[in-house]
Amino acid sequence: MAFGDLLELVGATGRFQILHVTLLCIPVLMMASHNLLQNFVASVPHHYCSAHKNLSQSQLSPEETLLITVPVDQAGMPQRCQRYVTPQWHLLVKNGSAGSGEQGVTMDGLDADLQECTDGWSFNMTERSSTIISDWDLVCDLRSLKQMGQTVYMGGVLVGALVFGGLSDRYGRRILLLISNLLMAVSGTCAAFSNSFYLYCLFRFGCGMALSGLGLNTFSLIVEWIPTRVRTVVGTITGYCYTLGQLLLAVIAYFIRDWRWLTLAVSLPFYVFFLIAWWFHESSRWLVLSNKSEQAITNLKSVANFNGRREEGEKIDMKMVQESMKKEMSGSKGSYSVLDLFRTPTMRSMTVCLSAVWLSTSFAYYGLAMDLQKFGVDIYLIQVIFGAVDIPAKVLITVSMSFIGRRPSQCGALIVAGVTILINQLVPYDKQTVRTCLAVWGKGCLAASFNCCYLYSGELYPTIIRQNGMGWVSMMARIGAMVAPMVLLTGDHIPWLPGLIYGGAPILSGVAAIFLPETLVRTCRSRDLGPKMAPKEAISLQDTQANLLKQAA
């Protein structure tokens, strides 16, 4: 009897599993909110230099004060980072005119000296009542700190994966899920009440760590309590919960315009999730592998009672559990490390190609998803569209993987995404509808690529090193997410460079994916091929893994 048979004995898809999966999927909705929170809490409002202090008591209207204080740029808009050294009173003359460019030009043709915004900035808060940008003046010389904030958060996600991944294997999934929920709730609350940008970054780093802990342990608790036959369906449902979370964020942000209250709103639910997590049962599979068979039996009997199979649950004893896990327990004694991913030429080539696929997918995905303001469209609307496009994208890539194959689907999604991003760089900025449509198409392709590479990578790596392989490529994805915000800073010097990098990376990795083996199992009969054609078997998942396993041994 295998462990899956034990699950069938106590009810593999009973009331317990339905409630268990449902309660674990609900927090996934809020995980998306934290991942994309930067779009709203760090949105950059229109701003310009504040007026000179000696004008505070004047009877001028705001428009007149702006006219004599701030020069306009070539587009006729107030400059964001410079003002006149002294108020230009003559511009109030009816026929006066303001200059443009780096210097303000006065009526008599003399240049007016400019200075930095020594008295701070005035922000147009019509879209958001407050953001971290307006609260801490993260503009002009400090504008790079906005991107640094997201990079710090993604750094927390990376560190959390390294820390919580090892701890969950040692101390269990349930206790780490509890800690992750509490860490997310406390860190998010503290971030909402931070009185400085650096404290905010510190607590957002904690949120990033918690996000990794939640993702890893939620996934483990789900798959280790359900049978293999329904894992694909449950995995798809979990993925769509994240997609719905993107839509939910837009709704919450629309009604909560203050960044502190918004951060608090997406963090407080994790206190509730922390309390709910006490109900979860520890993975019986992990308990047996950790020599805690008695607790595993207790959990299995509890599940049997919940599913209305008390009599079947009473039949489970120590011998039955240990026999069911004998194969996995013997397999867990092998010593395999990340080095085995690079030990042979074939395995090394496959790992390098998969690393490129994961890194570029995450890199371009967050490069698009974390800079919504550049499209010139309402950020709430674009967030909804960006979230909704994941739904058809995931459906199409699933069909494509099943009928066309994993490799062409992965290559196609990446190359099409990259080409779309590059084309978007050629569209004039005032063509907002065209630019938005292309961006949505590119984001959908990247979401499809994510869906594909999760399945593809899991199939390519042999069982004995699959955990190490998935851990490695996931780390590459998080590095890509960390680097993505910083690439936007290159646009201050070369406006077209970020788009070129975001578009070029998926194309290069799409070409690299061509060198990966196909894992789609194709069945064909000789009579369907004709008498002159030998029944050549397509590369199957088992054949691929067997060959890789021989080289890794």
Secondary structure, 3 states (H helix, E strand, C coil): CCHHHHHHHHCCCCHHHHHHHHHHHHHHHHHHHHHCCHHHHCCCCEEEECCCHHHCCCCCCHHHHHHHHCCECCCCCECCCCEECCCCHHHHCCCCCCCECCCEECCCCCEECEECCCCCEEEECCCCCECHHHHHCCCHHHCHHHHHHHHHHHHHHHHHHHHHHHHHHHHCHHHHHHHHHHHHHHHHHHHHCCCCHHHHHHHHHHHHHHHHHHHHHHHHHHHCCCCHHHHHHHHHHHHHHHHHHHHHHHHHHHHCCEHHHHHHHCCCHHHHHHHHHHHCCCCHHHHHHCCCHHHHHHHHHHHHHHCCCHHHHHCCCHHHHHHHCHHHHHHCCCCCCHHHHHCCHHHHHHHHHHHHHHHHHHHHHHHHHCCHHHHCCCHHHHHHHHHHCHHHHHHHHHHHHHHCCHHHHHHHHHHHHHHHHHHHCCCCCCCHHHHHHHHHHHHHHHHHHHHHHHHHHHHHCCHHHHHHHHHHHHHHHHHHHHHHHHHHHHHHCCCCHHHHHHHHHHHHHHHHHHHCCCCCCCCCCHHHHCCCCCCCCCCCHHHHHHHHHHHHC
